[in-house]
């Protein structure tokens, strides 16, 4: 089938968590023989930090503004079986109006930021989505599962809400030789966000202060660089996806921290979870409802709500760390790859099409 997507970015992983899961999903869909087109607005901050401008798994269409791309984009939409719009797509609300007016394809909204989207919609319409648009989509896919799926259907009028969580491409994220530049006891990869900085302070910076002889690595953009950082913390503003495996493979442990808005709802695994696990790196993470449905705490990862627990994880023997990392890797390769997510997505497409063609659906259409 032909699938046309409109999203925040596919070409740049700088300062966002969208590009990497999009790539894993699209590669998996491409391997299954689907024809893929991805429309991305060519914004300056991604243009100067782009990982590629063309790729072999889909046709990447970069455009300066919607009116410039509109004619060719709608031509692609009209010939598509499915059209997908992602959260934070620039001018997404305006694009939605044009895409929803084309009757032919299945219309899908893919929210990689569901709790944040809904919290912001409570205060008013967004650049990428208006409240009345949600019920117009045939299917809404969410990076966050659990209770929020019922909320989407019961409160926001979504016809069908299903989870498509973060994922990893094992061909990209796997154990590689360590890189001395990244070598550390604990790494943390994440863009600055005000609603998780208190956890960064407690779970990353405080352990660094206590363990002065241990190296710590922070990889992420948008931090106020004039802060007083502990001397044993090395900072990388951006680590390209091609180097993620090196970073994880050079880390004795890696830390996962979830934004408050996501953690409150739970069922929100970061794609970085699966990247690190696929690289065979043990993970220490904050906790949230539903965590145990993805990994078993104590067996496949460590959990922490305070600096003491991070320090304890760092003091764990190499033998135990290796065992925990091995179990997490096995779980990831069997349940959390782009192939598994692509299969789920295709299954949800089929369900939505079947529902729209049913006599009951037709009588309400």
Beta strands, then each sheet from edge to edge (+ up, - down):
strand 1: 2-7
strand 2: 35-41
strand 3: 59-63
strand 4: 82-86
strand 5: 106-111
strand 6: 139-142
strand 7: 161-163
strand 8: 184-189
strand 9: 216-219
strand 10: 233-236
strand 11: 251-256
strand 12: 282-285
strand 13: 302-303
sheet 1: 3+ 2+ 1+ 4+ 5+ 6+ 7+
sheet 2: 10+ 9+ 8+ 11+ 12+ 13+
end
